[in-house]
């Protein structure tokens, strides 16, 4: 299994945890504070640094395959 490691500051982790917890509890994605926007931007930037897939021609197929794999694991 391929793994990706991303590091967060403690503050980023706390804000991201709260954002995700709220989503799970309310089943609604909503930004309540600019800090949440910033941590999501930071997450995207960190993912861009460790992933090559978004820059490949067949990216849509890669996403679809990943979604199918993860959906079927439930």
C-alpha positions as CSV (number, residue, x, y, z in Angstrom):
1,X,0.0,0.0,0.0
2,X,1.4,3.4,-1.0
3,X,1.3,6.0,1.8
4,X,1.6,9.7,1.9
5,X,2.9,11.6,4.9
6,X,1.8,15.2,5.6
7,X,2.8,17.2,8.6
8,X,0.7,19.8,10.2
9,X,1.4,22.3,13.0
10,X,-0.5,21.7,16.1
11,X,-2.7,24.7,15.4
12,X,-3.4,23.5,11.8
13,X,-4.3,20.0,13.2
14,X,-6.7,21.4,15.8
15,X,-8.5,23.7,13.3
16,X,-8.7,20.9,10.7
17,X,-10.0,18.4,13.3
18,X,-12.7,20.8,14.4
19,X,-13.7,21.5,10.8
20,X,-13.9,17.7,10.0
21,X,-15.7,17.0,13.3
22,X,-18.4,19.6,12.5
23,X,-18.8,18.1,9.0
24,X,-19.3,14.6,10.4
25,X,-21.8,15.8,13.0
26,X,-23.8,18.2,10.8
27,X,-23.2,16.5,7.4
28,X,-22.6,20.0,6.0
29,X,-19.3,21.6,4.8
30,X,-19.3,25.2,6.0
31,X,-16.4,27.5,6.7
32,X,-16.9,29.2,10.0
33,X,-13.6,31.0,10.3
34,X,-10.8,32.2,7.9
35,X,-8.5,29.9,9.8
36,X,-10.4,27.0,8.3
37,X,-9.9,28.4,4.8
38,X,-6.2,28.8,5.5
39,X,-5.8,25.3,6.8
40,X,-7.6,23.8,3.8
41,X,-5.4,25.9,1.4
42,X,-2.3,24.6,3.4
43,X,-3.6,21.0,3.0
44,X,-4.0,21.4,-0.7
45,X,-0.5,22.9,-1.0
46,X,1.0,20.0,1.0
47,X,-0.8,17.5,-1.1
48,X,0.5,19.1,-4.3
49,X,4.0,18.7,-3.0
50,X,3.6,14.9,-2.4
51,X,1.3,13.8,-5.2
52,X,2.2,13.5,-8.9
53,X,-1.2,12.2,-9.9
54,X,-2.9,15.6,-10.3
55,X,-0.4,16.5,-13.0
56,X,-0.9,13.3,-15.1
57,X,-3.0,13.3,-18.2
58,X,-5.3,10.5,-16.9
59,X,-5.9,12.2,-13.6
60,X,-9.7,11.9,-13.8
61,X,-9.4,8.1,-14.3
62,X,-7.0,8.0,-11.4
63,X,-9.5,9.8,-9.1
64,X,-12.3,7.5,-10.3
65,X,-10.3,4.4,-9.6
66,X,-9.4,5.7,-6.1
67,X,-13.0,6.5,-5.4
68,X,-14.1,3.1,-6.5
69,X,-11.5,1.4,-4.4
70,X,-12.3,3.4,-1.3
71,X,-16.1,3.1,-1.8
72,X,-15.8,-0.6,-2.1
73,X,-13.8,-0.9,1.1
74,X,-16.8,0.1,3.2
